[in-house]
Amino acid sequence: MANHANPEPPRLPRRAALALPALLLARPAAAALVLPERITQGALVTGRADPGTRVTFEGHALRVSPQGVFAFGLGRDAGPQATLTLAAPGGAREERRIAVVPREWDIQRLEGLPGRMVTPDAEALVRIRAEQERLNAARRTDTAIPHFAEGFDWPARGRISGVYGSQRILNGQPRAPHLGLDVAVPVGTPLVAAAGGRVTLAEDLYFTGNTLLIEHGHGVTTLYAHMSRLDVRQGEPVSRGQVIGASGATGRVTGPHLHLGLFWLATSLDPRPVLPG
């Protein structure tokens, strides 16, 4: 009687058996990807992929360093998902869906501002629009060295008087959300560059007074507003911790403070999560 308890597996023809390992080797490997475990609205996201991987965020091709480091940003109202597309050096292409954790936003009421700073006249609006164009151009800067990957320092330490994302009510009138972090410090407090990079704008602007923008690579930029003094000029390289000027009360303010902004290209981000505890 034949034994059917342990039948022999069917044998592949020798030619097919030899070809199978070659087929497995030829299959493109999926790209490696390292991201933070939790990604929220307003976040600057720093990631890492295999060197040579092409990374696209929501259709925008990201700059990737030779070591595989890249960055992108999620705005205040981003979500609930974002998409990264990876093209590995071996040819594999895949999409990764990223869950974006929502946040709750404060409401901040400010009174006593000059009327021209809440509702500018026609002449002021012309100036504001021209300044916004220069700001936008500076924020589009995207250079190769990823200074941002080395981390950020506080430009100055003090009481936090305004947080990112809060809805602003100015003299009783609803206005755009506050897209930065306010640090209350006395006029003349030395301010340092949060990270290394290059100055892309150094001007006296209508709303933000004496203002600096520093690009830290891959389109990541910090903004320093309401300064009393600018110690660096547009185009100048700066190092992390270098004194760049002093705090003040210029522009639209109710008191002396530093307004610290963080951007990825045109997207305003929350500076607080990237700063030390």
C-alpha positions as CSV (number, residue, x, y, z in Angstrom):
1,M,0.0,0.0,0.0
2,A,1.3,3.5,-0.9
3,N,2.1,5.9,2.0
4,H,0.4,9.3,1.5
5,A,1.2,10.7,5.0
6,N,4.3,12.6,3.8
7,P,4.2,13.1,0.1
8,E,7.4,14.5,-1.5
9,P,7.1,18.1,-2.7
10,P,7.0,18.5,-6.4
11,R,10.4,19.1,-7.9
12,L,11.1,22.2,-10.0
13,P,12.8,21.6,-13.3
14,R,16.6,22.2,-12.8
15,R,16.6,25.2,-15.1
16,A,13.7,26.9,-13.2
17,A,15.3,26.1,-9.8
18,L,18.5,27.7,-10.9
19,A,16.6,30.8,-12.2
20,L,14.7,31.3,-8.9
21,P,17.5,32.8,-6.8
22,A,18.4,35.2,-9.6
23,L,14.8,36.4,-9.7
24,L,14.8,37.0,-6.0
25,L,18.0,39.0,-6.2
26,A,16.7,41.1,-9.1
27,R,13.6,42.2,-7.1
28,P,14.2,45.8,-6.0
29,A,14.4,46.3,-2.2
30,A,12.1,48.7,-0.4
31,A,13.6,51.9,0.7
32,A,14.5,52.3,4.4
33,L,12.8,55.2,6.1
34,V,13.3,56.7,9.6
35,L,10.8,59.2,10.9
36,P,9.6,60.4,14.4
37,E,7.1,58.1,16.0
38,R,4.6,60.9,16.5
39,I,4.1,63.7,13.9
40,T,1.7,66.6,14.7
41,Q,0.3,69.7,13.0
42,G,2.9,72.5,12.9
43,A,5.9,70.1,13.1
44,L,9.2,70.3,11.4
45,V,9.9,66.7,10.5
46,T,13.5,65.4,10.0
47,G,13.8,62.0,8.4
48,R,16.4,59.7,7.1
49,A,16.4,57.3,4.1
50,D,19.0,55.2,2.4
51,P,21.6,57.4,0.7
52,G,20.6,58.0,-2.9
53,T,16.9,57.7,-2.2
54,R,14.7,60.2,-3.9
55,V,12.0,61.5,-1.5
56,T,8.9,63.5,-2.5
57,F,6.5,65.0,0.0
58,E,3.0,65.7,-1.3
59,G,4.4,66.1,-4.8
60,H,7.3,68.3,-3.8
61,A,10.7,66.8,-4.4
62,L,12.8,67.1,-1.2
63,R,16.5,67.8,-1.0
64,V,18.2,64.7,0.4
65,S,21.7,64.9,1.8
66,P,24.5,62.4,0.8
67,Q,23.8,60.7,4.2
68,G,20.1,60.4,3.5
69,V,18.9,63.3,5.7
70,F,15.8,65.3,4.6
71,A,13.2,67.6,6.1
72,F,9.7,68.8,5.5
73,G,7.1,70.7,7.4
74,L,3.4,70.4,8.3
75,G,1.3,73.6,8.7
76,R,-1.0,74.5,11.5
77,D,-4.0,73.0,9.8
78,A,-2.4,70.0,8.1
79,G,-3.8,66.5,8.2
80,P,-5.2,64.1,8.8
81,Q,-2.6,62.3,6.6
82,A,0.4,63.2,4.5
83,T,2.1,61.2,1.8
84,L,5.8,60.5,1.2
85,T,7.0,58.9,-2.0
86,L,10.3,57.1,-2.0
87,A,12.3,56.0,-5.0
88,A,15.2,53.7,-3.8
89,P,18.5,53.6,-5.6
90,G,17.6,50.1,-6.8
91,G,14.5,51.3,-8.5
92,A,11.8,50.4,-6.0
93,R,9.1,53.1,-5.6
94,E,6.6,53.2,-2.8
95,E,4.2,55.5,-1.0
96,R,4.2,55.9,2.8
97,R,1.1,57.3,4.5
98,I,1.8,59.4,7.6
99,A,-0.8,60.1,10.3
100,V,-0.8,63.8,11.3
101,V,-1.9,64.2,15.0
102,P,-4.2,67.2,15.4
103,R,-3.7,69.9,18.1
104,E,-5.8,72.3,20.0
105,W,-5.1,76.0,19.7
106,D,-5.3,78.8,22.2
107,I,-7.1,82.1,21.8
108,Q,-5.0,85.2,22.6
109,R,-6.5,88.7,23.0
110,L,-4.3,91.7,22.7
111,E,-5.5,95.3,23.5
112,G,-4.0,98.7,23.2
113,L,-2.3,98.3,19.8
114,P,-2.1,101.4,17.6
115,G,-4.9,101.4,15.1
116,R,-2.5,101.6,12.1
117,M,-1.0,98.3,13.3
118,V,-4.4,96.5,13.3
119,T,-6.0,98.1,10.2
120,P,-3.2,99.7,8.0
121,D,-4.0,102.5,5.6
122,A,-3.6,102.2,1.8
123,E,0.0,103.5,1.8
124,A,1.0,101.1,4.5
125,L,-0.6,98.2,2.6
126,V,1.6,98.9,-0.4
127,R,4.7,98.6,1.8
128,I,3.4,95.5,3.5
129,R,2.8,93.7,0.2
130,A,6.2,94.6,-1.1
131,E,7.8,93.3,2.2
132,Q,5.8,90.1,2.1
133,E,7.2,89.4,-1.4
134,R,10.7,89.8,-0.1
135,L,9.9,87.6,2.9
136,N,8.4,84.9,0.6
137,A,11.5,85.0,-1.6
138,A,13.8,84.6,1.4
139,R,11.8,81.6,2.7
140,R,12.1,79.8,-0.6
141,T,15.9,79.6,-0.2
142,D,16.9,75.9,-0.2
143,T,20.6,75.2,0.3
144,A,22.4,71.9,0.5
145,I,24.1,71.8,4.0
146,P,21.7,70.4,6.6
147,H,22.6,72.6,9.6
148,F,19.1,71.9,10.9
149,A,20.0,68.3,11.6
150,E,22.5,69.4,14.3
151,G,19.6,70.7,16.4
152,F,18.5,74.2,17.6
153,D,19.3,76.4,20.6
154,W,17.2,79.0,22.3
155,P,18.1,82.5,20.8
156,A,17.2,83.9,24.3
157,R,15.6,82.6,27.5
158,G,12.6,84.3,29.0
159,R,8.9,84.0,29.8
160,I,6.8,82.6,26.9
161,S,4.3,85.3,26.2
162,G,2.8,83.9,23.0
163,V,2.6,80.5,21.5
164,Y,2.3,79.1,17.9
165,G,-1.1,78.5,16.4
166,S,-3.1,80.7,18.8
167,Q,-6.1,82.6,17.3
168,R,-5.3,86.3,17.7
169,I,-7.9,88.9,18.7
170,L,-6.3,92.3,18.2
171,N,-8.2,95.3,19.8
172,G,-11.3,93.1,19.7
173,Q,-10.9,92.2,16.0
174,P,-10.2,88.6,14.9
175,R,-6.9,88.3,12.9
176,A,-4.7,85.6,11.5
177,P,-3.3,83.0,13.9
178,H,0.0,83.7,15.6
179,L,2.6,81.6,13.8
180,G,5.6,81.9,16.1
181,L,6.9,81.8,19.6
182,D,7.1,85.0,21.7
183,V,9.8,85.2,24.4
184,A,9.5,88.2,26.7
185,V,13.0,89.6,27.3
186,P,14.1,93.2,28.0
187,V,15.2,95.5,25.2
188,G,18.9,95.0,24.4
189,T,19.0,91.3,25.4
190,P,21.6,89.6,23.1
191,L,20.1,87.2,20.6
192,V,22.0,84.2,19.1
193,A,21.4,82.2,16.0
194,A,19.4,79.1,16.8
195,A,21.4,77.0,14.3
196,G,24.1,77.6,11.7
197,G,23.3,78.8,8.3
198,R,23.1,82.0,6.1
199,V,21.2,85.2,6.6
200,T,18.6,85.5,3.8
201,L,16.9,88.8,5.0
202,A,17.9,91.6,7.4
203,E,15.4,94.5,7.2
204,D,13.1,96.8,9.2
205,L,9.6,95.6,8.3
206,Y,6.2,97.1,9.0
207,F,4.7,94.5,11.3
208,T,7.8,92.7,12.6
209,G,10.2,95.7,12.9
210,N,13.9,94.8,12.7
211,T,13.8,91.3,11.3
212,L,16.3,88.6,10.5
213,L,15.8,85.3,8.5
214,I,18.5,82.6,8.7
215,E,18.3,79.6,6.4
216,H,19.6,76.3,7.9
217,G,19.6,74.1,4.8
218,H,16.9,72.3,2.8
219,G,14.5,75.2,3.1
220,V,14.4,75.3,6.9
221,T,14.5,78.9,8.1
222,T,14.3,80.7,11.5
223,L,12.9,84.3,11.8
224,Y,13.8,86.8,14.6
225,A,11.5,89.8,14.8
226,H,11.1,93.0,16.8
227,M,14.8,93.4,17.3
228,S,16.4,96.6,18.5
229,R,19.7,95.9,16.6
230,L,20.8,93.8,13.7
231,D,24.5,92.6,13.9
232,V,24.6,90.6,10.7
233,R,23.7,91.4,7.1
234,Q,21.9,89.6,4.3
235,G,24.2,86.9,2.7
236,E,26.4,86.6,5.7
237,P,27.1,83.1,7.1
238,V,26.4,82.5,10.8
239,S,27.3,79.8,13.3
240,R,25.1,78.2,15.9
241,G,25.2,80.4,19.1
242,Q,26.6,83.4,17.3
243,V,25.2,86.8,18.5
244,I,23.1,88.2,15.7
245,G,21.7,91.3,17.4
246,A,19.6,92.4,20.3
247,S,15.9,92.1,21.3
248,G,13.6,95.1,21.1
249,A,10.1,96.4,20.7
250,T,10.0,97.4,17.0
251,G,7.0,96.8,14.7
252,R,3.6,95.7,16.0
253,V,4.2,94.9,19.7
254,T,2.6,95.6,23.1
255,G,6.0,95.2,24.9
256,P,9.6,94.1,24.3
257,H,10.0,90.5,23.2
258,L,11.5,88.2,20.6
259,H,9.2,86.7,18.1
260,L,10.8,83.5,16.9
261,G,9.5,82.0,13.7
262,L,10.3,78.6,12.1
263,F,9.6,77.8,8.4
264,W,10.0,75.0,5.9
265,L,9.9,77.0,2.7
266,A,6.5,78.9,2.8
267,T,5.0,76.8,5.6
268,S,5.0,78.3,9.1
269,L,5.9,75.8,11.8
270,D,6.0,75.6,15.6
271,P,9.5,76.4,17.0
272,R,8.9,75.1,20.5
273,P,9.3,71.3,19.7
274,V,12.7,71.8,18.2
275,L,14.1,73.8,21.1
276,P,15.7,72.2,24.2
277,G,13.4,71.6,27.2
